[in-house]
Amino acid sequence: MKKTLYLALFATLVMTACTDELFQVPITDKESSNFFKSEVEIEEAVNGVYSTLQFTGLYNLYIPALGEISSDDAFDEVPANDNGIYGELDEFTTVTSNALITRTWKDSYIGIQYANTVLNRIEGISFTTPATKNARIGEMQFIRALLYFNLVRLFGDVPLVIEETKNPNDFFGKGRTPLDQVYQQIISDLTNAIANLPVSTTQQGRVIKTAAQALLGKVLLTRKDYNGAKTQLQAVVSSGKHSLLAKPEEIFSISNENNAEIIFSVQFASGINGNTEGSAAHQQFSPSGTVSGAKGHNLPSKQLVALYAANDLRKNAYVGTTSIGTPFSKKLVKPTTSPADGASNFVVLRYADVLLMLAEVENELNNTSSAATYLNQVRKRAGLADATASNQADLRTAIELERRLEFIGEGHRWFDLLRYGKAVEVMNEWFKSVGKLITINSNRLLMPIPQGQIDTDPAIKQNPGY
Amino acid sequence: MKTMLTIQTSLKRWRIPLLLLFSTFYFIPSGWANAQEESFVRLDFKNVPITKVLAEIERQTDYSFTYNKKQIASIRVEKVVFRSEPLKNVLSFLEKTANLDFVVVNKLIGVKVKAINAPKSTNVPIPKVNTIPTPDVEVSGSVADDKTGEPLVGVSISVKQSGNGTYSDAEGKFKILVPGVESTILVFSYVGYETVELNFSRNQSLDVKMKESALRLNEAVVIGYGEQSRSRVTGAVSKIDGTELNKYAGTSFEQQMTGRIAGVQINQASGQPGKDAQVIVRGIGTLTAGNKPLIVVDGFPLSEGTPFSSINPQDIASIDILKDAASATIYGSRAANGVIIITTRKGKMGAPKFELDVFSGFQARGDNVKFVDAYDAATFFTEARDWGYVSKNPSKRKESDDAATRLANGASKRELRLNYLQPYLDRQAGLTNTNWLDEVFRTAPMSSYNLAVSGGSEKTTYYISANYFDQEGIVVGSDLERYSGSINIRSNFSKRMEFGLNLNPSYMSQNFIKDDGNWSNDPVATATIMYPFFAPYKADGTLAISEQIQANLAEDGALSENPLALMARLKNKRYSFRTFGNSFLKLELLPKLSYKILLGGDYRSTFEDEYVPGDVGEYRIPAPKPARSTEYNGIRNNYLLEHTLTYAQKFGKHNLDLLAGYTFQKELGNQTSITGQGIPDDNITNIAGASTYSVSPSRYIWTQISYLGRAQYAYDGKYLLSVALRRDGSSRFGAESKWGVFPSVSAGWLLNKEGFLSDSKLITYAKLRGSWGKTGNNQIGSFSSQALVRGSDYVFGNQLGAGFAVATSPNPNLSWETNTSYNFGLDLALWDKLTISANYYHSITSDLLLNVPVPEQSGFSSSLQNIGEIQNTGVELELAGKGIRLGQFTLEPFGNITTNKNEVLALAPGQTQIITGQGSAFRTRVGGPIAELYGYKVIGVFKTAEEIKSRPVLPGTLTGDYIIEDVNGDGAITTADRTGFGTYNPKFIFGFGTNLAYKNFELSLVFNGVEGRTVHTFDQAYITEVGEGFGVPTQNYFDNRYHPVNNPDGFYAQPNLGNFSAARRDSRASSIYFVNGDFVRLRTAQLSYTLPKAALSKLHLSNLRLYATGNNLFTITNFTNFNPEATTSDSVLTSGYSRGDYPIAKSLIFGIRANF
């Protein structure tokens, strides 16, 4: 009996000793309840928010493509390639399950949620330098505004979320937020960002005050608040932070990134961190045969390239041509190592854009001479004479053309067409001129809401026409 | 039954081995009850009354003595000292020294003072009776198996009239004392053998041959933490013997189980050597958690995802499958997908016996997929390019336009004809015409060498085996070599202490292909885009490299690397070493109360070495290109500590077995994956040649603590009741829900023991069963309840900024899925020849571990939650005939059929369906089955523009595209017109076959099949039958494609490359690509010949068997792709979707098995 007792005792010891073992924490991952606890960790989380901008659905591939490929300035060399995700946009046959759209939606909201989380957690954390904390808050507000601005321009009404997610189930049945309300949030975020952000930073690529001003200017321009836009854009000009580079080819040189003309760009670098910091854009947006794995998505159209005047310095600086005459953008520099690991930053806002937006604003406010001044700054750098247009309508046309030539391959044209309100007209004309049996109506100006989101939550309604 | 004695020494004595147990690394085991040991006694007396000695023996054994106290009270024993001596020897000693006679009747020993001249018995167990009889006549003889002639040990021999009995000894010999009456009948009974009744005449020597019982109703069934006689089982448990399994020549046991067991669906999704099949017990009861059954080897639960191929099937003695919750409850939170218990072979007492089994043979393609030849391919590609061009503007564009005209009209590259196809279109003879399927498939050898030796003394038995298995895959680039062994030792240190050790080491070396459909590393997938216009070898016999990529550049079709070059140059090796096993020590604490401690361990290390050289291209990328290399190192340690107490008691007609236990299991895993880039040349073909590296480490731990208990009660061998309970705590679950309780209850009624059936010749056995129980599923990964923050870096300038972000949403309430099920069963035996077992089951899985898609504005795409319910119902029927004679033939037919139907009862609140998969082709909706194929209903092909105008169509529909039915009749084709088209989960599965013996020949046949299955493959829907002129079409597509001129009656859409419309893309998820996957297959046909005895003795062999086996020799199916079993086995929600098919081989094997 004695041994039985010993045994029971022993067994009890063994059993009680192990209960703590049931609490195991991740070993090679951090865990959210014990993260975001210090300035260092918040900085890491901020970097995490920036990193979403490199996602495929955002500035690695799809945002540049979305801003371009539906327009008359770009086309898909092989529309059926990659399941037609680019080709459908090019030919206005986008299906609701299009993986490009789906990814952009998803990645945008990941970025927004990361930013929401930082904005929520940063409050209670003290920074060695309070100004740094403000700067980080402003950076998050800027990125959130930028992502929402893309979303509303692409999809119209979108769900607006500005809180850190506690329970993903809370989002069922909420539906889409009206466009105006989302714009209010964007404007408010940018206004706060302008207050929070520093004029300059030592680290290249961070959001600075002028970036928020330029973006707010663009948002207000899109909203046709010309006076408001003018204030913001002029603030960028008067900041003295930015200038046009002397030569167009210098702007996109990878040895001269983050130069004076760049206001905000998404950073990519080649050959570091296991080749995870590069962009695949050069590979995907190069014509077949020019580089390993080239896909020929989102190439500049020959018709656009034909619009450059012979003496326009930008033609050679911005556009290359393959042996069989297919043009491509030289703004993406061919990587030296893995073809999907391009080093070129993707420029979101640059000074030439601010100038041309100011030209547009002034022209819409009927200050034609002021408009022409801004326009001519850009023309001059391109080696061109001053614009001859003098009335508002002609100037409007001249500014539009200048934007097409200046921003070739930079993902602006489709959004510009939407802003001008003439996308349907221009595109139908374009298809006719190139002999394609495609006509569109205004329903095609918005992208479809990803089918998966509607399948998941039927409270999210599809855009008309899909 | 089994008797063990309490250790009668001081605590010190047994503490030593116990300490040993804990200080060394211990491994697993099971069946302590495999042999029926005799009682051992320890005595140390001097000059004591005999009664004291007898009392001590009573205390140490479960025997008791009956005697007339007056007669023996005065007898004293001078000295009796035994150190763990068998009882019979002790009794024999006392007979001599104390002049007593002992007569053993069951557990009762009659004692009387020795009568002068009475015959002496040297045998214990001797006669028996209620009143101790006078021994009268001694009969002796032997018992042996009627087939093998081997002596049978431990046969119970009793006198029918009186009940006196004895057992046969180690040589099968017995002596029995029978009362002196005429016409005595002797009854010989032995588990697993037919009972023999003999009339005997006096003084006759009896040599009895016993025949193995056909039905084996009393065979031991392993039920988890113990065994039970089949007739006592109240749950749904199926058993199959290793000898039957091994008639299928394959890498691992699960392939061998196919078609053998009702309720168990084996889907061999890939035929690659070493790739595990999907095993589904009683339907899928989960959506996004793991669906793998728990595998228990000799009592050690292996961790999930354990590769089956590391267990040598020739070491398997039997497999028991716990199918219903009541049986499986004892494994608690891991048992919801069923439990497969593997028992390895053990040694038997006796001289060493050797068994050598060698087989060798070859395998070949078993599918019927045929791609078009180069001439048809040229026609197809040209049709696709022409129509793509013309259909964009039929009024302006003509098929006859040349390339320049086409370009001038704005044609894209895919609207131009391929320049090099003209000779094929002109049907010139003698052009390159490669059948790439013939190139990537091959006839592949397979062989196995297995040597086992077993034997043992009374105290210690052993089984040791060594195996070498070598299989080449039927797809180039794949093979497997396995070296494995098994060591199994059982020893009785003393009568109170049993020790067991089990070790199963294995080492595997594989060249594996990633059969994932990737066009740069899967040769079968690559063959779908590799054009027949290119040859695998250049004129000088060397491999052609990147020819198609180079040739096609201008017009940009599929740019494929030669798969033979890929396979020749790519290195993809996997080496894994694994050893698992356990050791246990079992102590008899008190009579009938045993304690067992078991330590088990499983160690697995895997090393993978991948090198993708620069001198071979890949999809779209010609050689030379940058090389890359990956190395993977993984180590997994799993250990188990288990304490169990068992108690078995009989009182009167009551029979009670109790079990209580505590277990602790822990697994630690760590993996490192290193990718190397910047490799300047192909000199060093591993990561050492790289200049830049990225490393991704990953580690995990999970632990589980469990308490378990079970009570089994039988009354009169007729009424059975079993109750079990397990309480599991797991580190995988949220802080708020660490512990779960899993109860079960089951009952059975043996009708054949009731009066109304006791004399039936028809129904010789009948049992009604019913059970209810709960089990759990914990397969969700180690840290799923916690919100993980993962790396997501950024660069500022070119400076890396380490970034982190919340990657998963937290759920502190996350817990197991609970499966609640009941089972009703009926077991029958008819005429003692045929068993029928029927089960109806119904289970509901609640608190599904559901990776619920959530609105993405939350920042997450899905969230793991315990939400939703699934119901599974089904009927299983198993039939088996034994010993059926037809003239000279002996027939053992079997058959089984299983139905399973699942229905989703609930998903997340507000969520009505989950649509997922490539092309959103799978729907799981409330009220419907899991993973229904979902898409448009195709009802024809548009042949004219008028037809398109006449009905609603998908945007962009062209002639030659599919006509989609307006299912909801709203006058438009929208996503709302998608509908369901059946599931991969078949309506029923079945298996049947027979063993047919004729003299020394035996033929075994096993068929299996599924009925009511639908399959969706990437190949068909996206490449080979979609009509996009990109990859190579199948002959089936080509012969049935629509083309207004060349094939106006076709029912597949018209080839179209340049203008492959959005409508066409959407119709990839449609009825035309949801293909019926029913089949019936001859899984196994084995013909064997056993040499006659006479020949054997000349060869000094005890047995020699020659066999020829054919596996998967034919398959009857309408399925048109490689493998109707192909599926993405890890994702329940897309069951039946496959990308990358490694078809199942048919094989022909010749083998020899010798015993000596």
Interface residues (C-beta under 8 A of the other chain):
Chain A: K2 K3 T4 Y6 L7 A11 V14 M15 C18 T19 E21 L22 F23 Q24 V25 P26 I27 T28 D29 K30 E31 S32 S33 F35 E41 E44 A45 V46 N47 G48 V49 Y50 S51 T52 L53 Q54 E77 V78 P79 A80 N83 G84 E88 T93 T94 V95 T96 S97 W105 K106 Y109 I110 I112 Q113 Y114 N116 T117 V158 P159 L160 V161 T165 N167 P168 N169 D170 F171 F172 G173 K174 Q203 Q204 G205 R206 E257 N258 Q267 F268 A269 G271 I272 N273 G274 N275 T276 E277 S288 G289 S292 G293 I324 T337 S338 V434 G435 K436 L437 Q451 G452 Q453 D455 T456 D457 P458 I460
Chain B: I7 L11 W14 K392 N393 K396 N409 G410 S412 K413 R414 L553 A554 D556 L589 L590 Y595 R620 I621 P622 K625 P626 L641 H643 Y662 F664 K666 T675 Q677 G678 T692 Y693 S694 V695 P697 S698 R699 Y700 I701 W702 T703 Q704 I705 G729 S730 S731 A735 K738 S782 F783 Q786 A787 L788 V789 R790 S792 D793 Y794 V795 F796 G797 N798 Q799 L800 G801 A802 G803 F804 A805 V806 A807 S809 P810 V852 P853 V854 P855 E856 Q857 S858 G859 F860 S861 S863 Q865 A908 P909 G910 Q911 T912 Q913 I914 I915 T916 G919 S920 P955 G956 T975 E1028 F1030 L1057 G1058 F1060 S1061 A1062 R1065 D1066
